[in-house]
Each structure stands twice: as structure tokens, then as C-alpha cells.
Amino acid sequence: MNVYILYSVIVLGILLSLFSILFIFLGKFTGGTDDRPQTIRLGGLEVQTHSVMTLLIVSAVMAILPLCLEFYLILIGAIAVSPQTPRATPISAIIPIPDIPPALNTMISKRTCEALKGNYRLHSDYVISEGAGTRLTAKRASWSATRCEPSKEAGGFVLKGEDTTDYDIEIIINDKYVRVASGTYIHSSEVLIGESGRLISRISEIAKNPSRLEKYRIGLGKNDSLTSQGDIDRKIKAALEVRDKKYGGQAVQHCTPALGTTAGRTMFIFICKGYTRAMVELY
């Protein structure tokens, strides 16, 4: 049974009850001396009844009966206690969203690549590698990202450039790190940009040998574990070997790229194996 029919009957019963009450309090009674029915007049309306209470009782029953019927139907499960919540209509069914054509995707990737071209510098120092009582720390670095080329691998474009990293080689002397040499690595690197303009990966070449290596003469005391420049040279060589072994003979390194801003300038953040490299755009 439709619940709205029940509600309609309930409303009609309530209206009839109110109508009866109006007759009771506002109607004019005309009583007879015999058993003829009493007459109730209200304006131009006239109702005859043997008992005013009879009319009120009938009205009340008509109002209550549908409620009782509804409770019975709920009890036997014929109707639900509350209407079910309608399923949400997907917005795509209301407003059709067309697929972005491949040509437009490529254009977004290209525009992103062009916007990111520029010269970047290292934002903060980081340790490249550490071990055997030595460590390599990047002190200065620059990235000249100057070329945008289509990339089949990314499905979009690739931002290509050249990296230059100046680093210090430190070794432990008398329980503290002392700088004994500095060097420079120069290598190519690129950032893959997907169709939608999202950065996918940074791929950098792993330079095998430093393009510059400058050693410093360190005054060694009598209690130092290292007693000669030859010992320091061997430690410098060990530091470079620790760095090379870190990559296990790989030709390239993959890092996860992200974009940020600092002081209104674009910042690249490269999360690599064992360190994070942040590069800030130069004006």
C-alpha cells in the first residue's frame, strides 16, 4: 500500500474531526420533544444527528484507523519505517565531463616544462655518502635546466639540464670531522613530466670521477691516528670509493621529484637514496 494514501486519509480524518468540533462549539442546536434527530446549524450548513458525540466518535475513528493500519503494515513489514535514502547521482551523469584529448595533454606537459626552465642553486647542505671514517658533503650545487624535449617514456615532456655539485671530503681526526679535500662532480640530469603536468621522476647520471679534486695539507699532531699525508690520501680515496659503492655500479640514479616555493621562487625537491636535494630557482 502506498504510504501517501494513508497520509491523505489521516489528514481527511483530522479535518473531519475539526469540522465536528466547530459544529459542537459554534453550531445552533434545535431540539425536539420526541425522538426526532437534533439539528446542528453552522452558517448555511445543517446537519442532523441523534447525538453530537456520535459524529465526534465517528470522526475520531476515521482519524485513528489509518494510523492503526499503518502501524500494522509496519509491524508485518509491508512498508518501511523510514523511506530509503536515494543513491547519489554521479556528477558526470549531470554534467558530462569530456575526455581530455591527447593533444591537449601534451600541451599541458609542454607548458609545465617551459615554465620550469631556468637556473637553480642548492638550498642547503646534505651528506652524499658516509662510511669508513669519512664523509662527502655537498656544499654548493647548481642545475641549469635549459631544454624541453618530448618523452615517450613519460608520455609528455622531459626537462633536461646539467648538474654541478661542489663537495667537501672530511675524515675523522682526533674524534672529529676535518675537511681534507674538496671536489666537483658534473653530470647531466632530467625531470620527466607526465601528460597532465605531473612530475614523474628525476633521472641523474652518476659521475664516476670528480672533474676537480683539490687536497689540503693538514697539520697532524703526535697523538693523531694518521701520521702522514699518505695516510690522508688513502682516506680521501676510501671516501670516494664509499660514494661509488653506494650506487652499486649503476649508471643513473632515480629520485622522486616535488615542487615547492620559497620567497616567491620555485623550488625543486629531489628525494633520493639516502639524501634529499633541494634546488631553488635563481632570479
C-alpha positions in Angstrom: 0.0 0.0 0.0 1.2 3.5 -0.8 2.0 5.4 2.4 0.9 8.6 0.8 -2.7 7.3 0.5 -2.5 6.5 4.3 -1.3 10.0 5.0 -4.1 11.5 2.9 -6.8 9.5 4.8 -5.3 10.6 8.1 -5.4 14.3 7.0 -9.0 13.9 5.9 -10.0 12.2 9.2 -8.3 15.1 11.2 -10.1 17.7 9.1 -13.5 15.9 9.7 -12.8 15.9 13.5 -12.0 19.6 13.4 -15.2 20.2 11.4 -17.2 18.3 14.1 -15.7 20.3 16.9 -16.7 23.5 15.1 -20.3 22.2 14.9 -20.2 21.4 18.6 -19.0 24.8 19.8 -20.4 27.1 17.1 -23.5 25.3 15.8 -27.0 26.1 16.9 -29.0 23.2 18.3 -32.7 22.8 17.6 -34.1 20.1 19.9 -37.5 18.4 19.7 -39.6 16.8 22.3 -39.8 13.5 20.5 -37.2 11.1 19.2 -36.5 13.1 16.1 -32.8 13.8 15.4 -31.3 17.0 16.6 -30.3 19.6 14.0 -27.0 21.5 14.1 -26.7 24.6 12.0 -23.5 26.4 11.1 -24.0 29.2 8.7 -25.7 27.8 5.7 -24.8 24.2 6.6 -27.3 22.0 8.5 -26.5 18.5 9.9 -29.0 16.2 11.6 -27.8 13.6 14.1 -29.2 11.7 17.0 -26.2 12.6 19.1 -23.4 15.1 18.6 -21.0 12.6 20.3 -21.8 10.1 17.6 -20.4 12.5 15.0 -17.3 13.1 17.1 -16.7 9.5 17.7 -17.0 8.6 14.0 -14.6 11.4 13.1 -12.1 10.2 15.7 -12.3 6.6 14.5 -11.7 7.8 10.9 -8.6 9.7 12.0 -7.2 6.9 14.2 -8.0 3.9 11.9 -5.4 4.8 9.2 -2.7 5.2 11.9 -3.5 1.8 13.3 -3.4 0.4 9.8 -0.1 1.9 9.1 1.4 0.5 12.4 0.1 -2.9 11.4 1.7 -2.7 8.0 5.0 -1.6 9.5 4.7 -4.5 12.0 4.3 -7.1 9.3 7.0 -5.5 7.1 4.7 -4.4 4.3 6.2 -0.8 4.4 9.4 0.5 5.7 9.7 2.6 8.9 11.6 5.3 7.0 12.0 5.8 3.3 15.3 4.7 1.9 17.9 7.3 1.1 18.1 7.7 -2.7 21.5 6.9 -4.2 23.7 9.8 -5.1 23.8 10.7 -8.8 27.3 10.9 -10.1 28.2 14.5 -11.2 29.3 13.1 -14.5 25.7 11.9 -15.1 24.5 15.5 -14.6 27.3 17.4 -16.2 29.1 15.3 -18.9 32.9 15.7 -18.5 34.6 15.1 -21.8 37.9 13.3 -22.0 40.9 15.5 -22.5 42.3 14.8 -26.0 45.9 13.6 -26.1 47.0 16.7 -28.0 45.8 18.9 -25.1 47.6 16.6 -22.5 50.8 17.0 -24.4 50.3 20.8 -24.5 49.9 20.9 -20.7 53.1 18.9 -20.2 55.0 21.2 -22.6 53.8 24.3 -20.9 54.8 23.0 -17.5 58.2 22.1 -18.8 58.7 25.5 -20.3 57.6 27.2 -17.1 60.2 25.3 -15.1 63.2 26.0 -17.3 65.8 28.1 -15.6 68.9 28.1 -13.3 68.7 26.6 -9.8 71.1 26.5 -6.9 71.4 24.3 -3.8 69.2 25.4 -1.0 71.1 23.6 1.9 74.0 21.2 2.5 73.4 17.5 2.6 75.6 14.4 3.1 76.1 12.5 -0.1 77.8 9.4 1.4 79.3 8.4 4.7 81.5 5.4 5.9 84.9 4.2 6.8 85.5 7.3 9.0 84.9 9.6 6.0 82.0 11.5 4.5 81.2 13.6 1.4 79.1 16.7 2.0 77.5 18.7 -0.8 78.2 22.4 -0.1 77.3 24.1 -3.3 75.5 23.0 -6.4 73.8 24.4 -9.5 71.4 23.0 -12.1 71.0 24.6 -15.4 67.7 23.3 -16.8 67.5 24.7 -20.3 65.9 22.1 -22.7 62.4 20.7 -23.1 62.0 17.6 -25.3 59.2 15.2 -25.9 59.4 12.0 -23.9 58.0 8.7 -24.9 58.7 7.2 -21.5 56.8 9.9 -19.6 54.1 10.4 -22.3 54.8 14.1 -22.1 58.0 16.2 -21.9 61.3 16.0 -20.2 63.2 18.9 -18.7 66.9 18.4 -19.3 69.9 20.1 -17.8 73.4 19.9 -16.3 74.2 19.5 -12.7 77.4 20.8 -11.0 78.0 19.8 -7.3 80.9 21.0 -5.2 81.5 18.8 -2.2 83.9 18.5 0.8 85.7 15.3 1.8 86.0 15.0 5.5 87.8 12.4 7.6 87.8 11.8 11.3 90.9 13.1 13.0 91.0 13.2 16.8 87.3 12.2 17.0 86.0 15.0 14.8 85.5 15.5 11.1 88.2 17.6 9.4 88.0 18.8 5.8 90.9 17.4 3.8 89.8 17.9 0.2 87.1 19.3 -2.0 85.9 18.3 -5.4 83.3 18.8 -8.1 81.0 16.4 -9.9 79.5 17.4 -13.2 76.7 15.3 -14.7 73.6 15.5 -16.8 70.1 15.2 -15.2 66.5 15.4 -16.3 63.0 15.5 -14.9 60.2 13.6 -16.5 56.9 15.4 -16.8 53.7 13.4 -17.4 50.8 14.3 -19.7 48.9 16.2 -17.1 51.9 18.2 -16.0 52.7 16.0 -13.0 56.4 15.4 -12.2 57.1 11.7 -12.5 60.8 11.2 -11.9 64.3 12.7 -11.8 67.0 10.8 -13.6 70.6 11.9 -13.0 73.8 10.5 -14.4 76.2 9.1 -11.8 79.6 10.7 -12.4 82.3 8.2 -11.9 85.2 10.5 -11.4 85.3 14.1 -10.0 86.1 16.7 -12.6 88.1 18.6 -9.9 89.8 17.3 -6.8 91.8 19.6 -4.5 93.6 18.3 -1.5 94.6 20.3 1.6 97.6 19.8 3.8 96.6 19.1 7.4 99.0 19.5 10.3 99.0 16.2 12.2 99.8 16.1 15.9 101.7 13.3 17.6 98.6 11.7 19.0 96.8 11.6 15.7 95.8 8.2 14.3 97.0 9.5 10.9 100.7 10.3 10.8 101.4 11.4 7.2 99.9 12.9 4.1 100.0 9.5 2.6 97.5 8.3 5.2 95.2 11.2 4.4 95.4 10.5 0.7 94.3 6.9 1.4 91.4 8.2 3.4 90.4 10.5 0.5 90.4 7.6 -1.9 88.4 5.5 0.6 85.8 8.3 0.8 85.4 8.3 -3.0 85.1 4.5 -3.1 82.3 4.6 -0.4 80.4 7.0 -2.6 80.8 4.9 -5.7 79.8 1.6 -3.9 76.7 3.3 -2.7 75.2 3.1 -6.2 76.4 -0.4 -6.9 77.7 0.3 -10.4 74.5 1.9 -11.6 74.8 4.4 -14.5 71.9 6.6 -13.4 70.0 7.4 -10.2 66.3 7.8 -9.9 64.8 10.3 -7.4 61.3 11.3 -6.6 60.7 15.0 -7.6 58.3 17.5 -6.0 57.7 21.2 -6.4 57.5 23.9 -3.8 58.1 27.6 -3.3 60.3 29.7 -1.1 60.3 33.5 -1.0 58.2 33.5 -4.2 60.7 31.3 -6.1 60.2 27.8 -7.5 61.9 25.0 -5.5 62.6 21.5 -6.8 62.9 18.9 -4.1 64.5 15.6 -5.1 64.1 12.7 -2.7 67.0 10.4 -3.5 68.6 7.3 -2.0 70.0 8.4 1.4 69.5 12.2 1.0 67.2 15.0 -0.2 68.4 17.6 -2.6 66.6 21.0 -2.7 67.2 23.3 -5.6 65.9 27.0 -5.6 65.4 29.0 -8.8 67.7 31.9 -9.4 66.3 35.3 -10.5 
